Amino acid sequence: MDYNILHLANYRTYQEVTMEVNLVFIKKDGTTQSFPLPSAVTFIGRRQDCDMCIPLSVVSRRHCQIYIEYGKVMVRDLKSRNGIHLNGEPVEEAQAKAGDILDIGPVKFIFQIDGLPETFDKFLPPPAEQAQPQATAAGQDETQEADFDDIMESLENGNAGQGKTMDIDNIFTNDFLGNDDLDLDSDFS
């Protein structure tokens, strides 16, 4: 075997192992929660067997994949019903860079790669726009924006970072999205 090919293969593996990639969620109150990717290939979707589970009907069962290849962080839509957006643009497959924003349904994550960006101040809304708790009239749905405090607490106390599925659950109160658990893009393929 050619030494140069072997050296290149070892270098690629070393880069993939040493690259630290986090998906960072900014909560309504301006605090952040970081989700380290568990491996060089991470599946995100509604199914419990995905590496990161987001149980919302607008998220497909196997929605997208994030993978590291040749020192680049790549994101790929897995033919999901609602697609993914990188920095507000719909993409099928694209390279993600530090500070890029990934939209999966109503959930927004910021890519933090090897510690960059160090802070997330530029991603915070101005203080006047930060969500304030509001009372809702009886019988009305709560706000449609995600409040992830319960989710973050369960992740901190639960399975994130332990080689198990990261489960983002109880996102919305009153189940405003309905009980639609049929997903034509992934249920019948």
C-alpha positions as CSV (number, residue, x, y, z in Angstrom):
1,M,0.0,0.0,0.0
2,D,1.2,3.5,-0.8
3,Y,2.4,5.3,2.3
4,N,0.8,8.6,1.1
5,I,-2.6,7.1,0.8
6,L,-2.3,5.5,4.3
7,H,-1.1,8.8,5.7
8,L,-4.1,10.7,4.1
9,A,-6.6,8.1,5.5
10,N,-5.1,8.4,9.0
11,Y,-5.1,12.2,8.8
12,R,-8.8,12.2,7.7
13,T,-9.7,10.0,10.6
14,Y,-7.7,12.1,13.0
15,Q,-9.5,15.3,11.8
16,E,-12.9,13.7,12.2
17,V,-12.2,12.5,15.7
18,T,-10.6,15.7,16.9
19,M,-13.2,18.1,15.5
20,E,-15.6,19.3,18.2
21,V,-19.0,20.2,16.8
22,N,-21.9,21.5,19.0
23,L,-25.4,22.5,18.1
24,V,-26.3,25.5,20.3
25,F,-29.8,26.4,21.1
26,I,-30.6,29.9,22.3
27,K,-33.5,29.9,24.8
28,K,-36.1,32.7,24.9
29,D,-34.4,34.1,28.0
30,G,-31.2,34.5,26.1
31,T,-29.3,31.6,27.7
32,T,-27.8,28.9,25.6
33,Q,-27.8,25.1,25.7
34,S,-25.1,23.2,23.8
35,F,-25.6,19.7,22.3
36,P,-22.3,18.0,21.3
37,L,-22.7,15.8,18.3
38,P,-22.2,12.2,19.5
39,S,-20.2,11.0,16.5
40,A,-18.9,11.8,13.0
41,V,-22.4,11.0,11.7
42,T,-25.5,12.3,13.5
43,F,-29.1,11.6,12.6
44,I,-31.8,14.1,13.7
45,G,-35.5,13.4,13.5
46,R,-38.6,12.5,15.3
47,R,-37.9,8.8,15.7
48,Q,-36.5,7.6,19.0
49,D,-33.7,5.8,17.3
50,C,-32.2,9.0,15.9
51,D,-29.2,10.4,17.6
52,M,-31.1,13.6,18.4
53,C,-34.9,13.3,18.7
54,I,-37.2,16.3,18.2
55,P,-40.7,14.9,18.6
56,L,-42.7,17.4,16.6
57,S,-45.0,16.5,13.8
58,V,-43.3,19.1,11.5
59,V,-40.0,17.2,12.0
60,S,-39.8,14.1,9.8
61,R,-39.0,10.7,11.4
62,R,-35.4,10.9,9.9
63,H,-35.2,14.6,9.0
64,C,-31.5,15.3,8.4
65,Q,-28.0,14.1,8.9
66,I,-24.9,16.0,10.1
67,Y,-21.6,14.4,9.3
68,I,-17.9,15.3,9.3
69,E,-15.9,14.5,6.2
70,Y,-12.4,15.6,5.2
71,G,-12.4,18.2,8.0
72,K,-15.7,19.8,6.9
73,V,-19.1,19.7,8.7
74,M,-21.8,18.8,6.3
75,V,-25.6,18.8,6.7
76,R,-27.9,16.8,4.5
77,D,-31.7,16.8,4.3
78,L,-33.0,13.2,4.2
79,K,-35.9,14.0,1.9
80,S,-37.9,15.4,4.8
81,R,-41.3,16.9,4.3
82,N,-40.4,20.4,5.5
83,G,-36.8,20.5,4.6
84,I,-33.9,22.2,6.4
85,H,-32.6,25.7,6.1
86,L,-29.0,26.8,6.6
87,N,-28.8,30.6,7.3
88,G,-32.4,31.0,6.1
89,E,-31.8,29.2,2.8
90,P,-33.3,25.9,2.0
91,V,-30.6,23.3,1.3
92,E,-30.5,19.6,0.4
93,E,-26.8,19.3,1.3
94,A,-24.3,22.0,2.3
95,Q,-21.2,22.7,4.3
96,A,-21.9,24.2,7.7
97,K,-19.4,26.7,9.1
98,A,-19.0,28.0,12.6
99,G,-21.8,30.5,13.4
100,D,-24.2,29.1,10.7
101,I,-27.8,28.7,11.7
102,L,-29.6,25.4,11.1
103,D,-33.5,25.4,11.1
104,I,-35.2,22.1,11.6
105,G,-38.9,23.0,11.7
106,P,-39.4,25.6,14.4
107,V,-36.1,24.7,16.1
108,K,-33.0,26.8,15.4
109,F,-29.5,25.7,16.2
110,I,-26.2,27.5,15.8
111,F,-23.2,25.5,14.7
112,Q,-20.2,25.8,17.1
113,I,-17.2,24.2,15.6
114,D,-14.0,23.9,17.6
115,G,-15.2,26.5,20.1
116,L,-16.2,29.1,17.5
117,P,-18.1,31.2,17.8
118,E,-17.1,31.7,21.4
119,T,-20.1,33.8,22.3
120,F,-23.6,34.0,20.9
121,D,-24.4,37.7,21.6
122,K,-24.9,38.5,18.0
123,F,-27.6,35.9,17.7
124,L,-29.7,37.3,20.6
125,P,-32.7,39.4,19.8
126,P,-32.6,43.0,21.1
127,P,-33.9,43.1,24.8
128,A,-37.3,44.5,23.7
129,E,-37.9,41.6,21.4
130,Q,-37.0,38.8,23.9
131,A,-40.0,36.8,24.7
132,Q,-41.9,37.7,27.9
133,P,-44.2,35.3,29.6
134,Q,-47.8,36.1,28.6
135,A,-51.1,34.8,29.9
136,T,-53.3,33.1,27.4
137,A,-57.1,33.2,27.3
138,A,-58.8,30.0,28.4
139,G,-59.1,27.5,25.5
140,Q,-56.4,29.2,23.4
141,D,-53.1,27.5,22.5
142,E,-49.9,28.7,24.1
143,T,-47.4,30.6,22.0
144,Q,-46.2,28.6,19.0
145,E,-42.6,29.5,19.9
146,A,-40.7,26.7,21.6
147,D,-40.0,27.0,25.3
148,F,-37.3,24.5,25.9
149,D,-36.6,24.9,29.6
150,D,-38.2,21.5,30.5
151,I,-36.4,19.9,27.5
152,M,-33.0,21.3,28.5
153,E,-33.5,20.1,32.1
154,S,-34.3,16.6,31.0
155,L,-31.3,16.6,28.7
156,E,-29.0,17.8,31.4
157,N,-30.3,15.2,33.8
158,G,-30.9,12.5,31.1
159,N,-29.1,11.1,28.2
160,A,-27.2,13.8,26.3
161,G,-23.5,13.1,26.1
162,Q,-23.8,9.5,27.3
163,G,-23.9,7.8,23.9
164,K,-27.7,7.5,24.0
165,T,-30.4,9.3,22.0
166,M,-30.7,13.0,22.8
167,D,-34.4,13.5,23.3
168,I,-36.0,16.9,22.9
169,D,-39.4,16.3,24.3
170,N,-42.4,18.3,25.7
171,I,-41.6,21.3,23.5
172,F,-45.1,22.6,23.1
173,T,-47.9,22.7,25.6
174,N,-51.5,21.9,24.6
175,D,-50.1,19.9,21.6
176,F,-50.9,22.7,19.2
177,L,-49.4,20.9,16.2
178,G,-51.9,18.1,16.6
179,N,-51.3,14.4,16.8
180,D,-50.3,13.9,13.2
181,D,-47.8,11.1,13.4
182,L,-48.0,10.1,9.7
183,D,-45.1,11.2,7.7
184,L,-45.3,10.3,4.0
185,D,-41.7,11.1,3.2
186,S,-40.3,8.5,5.6
187,D,-43.2,6.2,6.7
188,F,-43.7,4.5,3.4
189,S,-40.2,4.5,1.9
